[in-house]
Amino acid sequence: MAADTDSDRGVGRARAVGVLAGTVKWAGLLIALVLVVHVVLVMGNANADNPITGFFRGAAEPLALAFKDLFSPEDVKLGVLVNYGIAAVFWLVVSSVAARLIRRLG
């Protein structure tokens, strides 16, 4: 009977670790998506007064971390493309590494 309980705990722990790792990975993907949508809207000259554009701009600002002003080319659009693009790649890499570590340590 005790072996069944230990086995059940192991399965439950593996599931919890899998869910946590998956959540971390999906969070990174969602953050990268917000950053990429912001870049697309800027590059496409979206109306700055539109609520959708404002939402993505407001959401992307804090998610870009210190990358939002890493490079400052004369062309503002190019700056958004490079800086927010680097931030999106950063989030994808960090969330993937974190998910792998969670799975390994779990």
Phi, psi and omega in degrees: 000321180293327179295322178296320180295317178296320178295317179297321178295319179297319178294317179296320179294317179299319178296315181297318178296317179298318179294317179297314179297318178296321179295318178298315181296315179295324177297317177297319178296319180294318178297315178299321179298316178300316180295318180293319178298319177300315179300314181299317180295319179293313182296329180271009180059042178298150180298117183295338181273352180290138182297328179292315178299316178297321178299310182292324177297313180295323180285325184286327183309302182289334182285340180282349178052223182280357181283340188298338176230031180297312176245146180228071177290165180297324179279114182300319180298318179297322177299316178296315180302310184289308186293313180286332175294317177297320179297320179297315178297319178304310182296322178296315181293312182298316181292325177293315179296316180298318179297319178295318178297318178300315180296318181292315182284336182282000000 
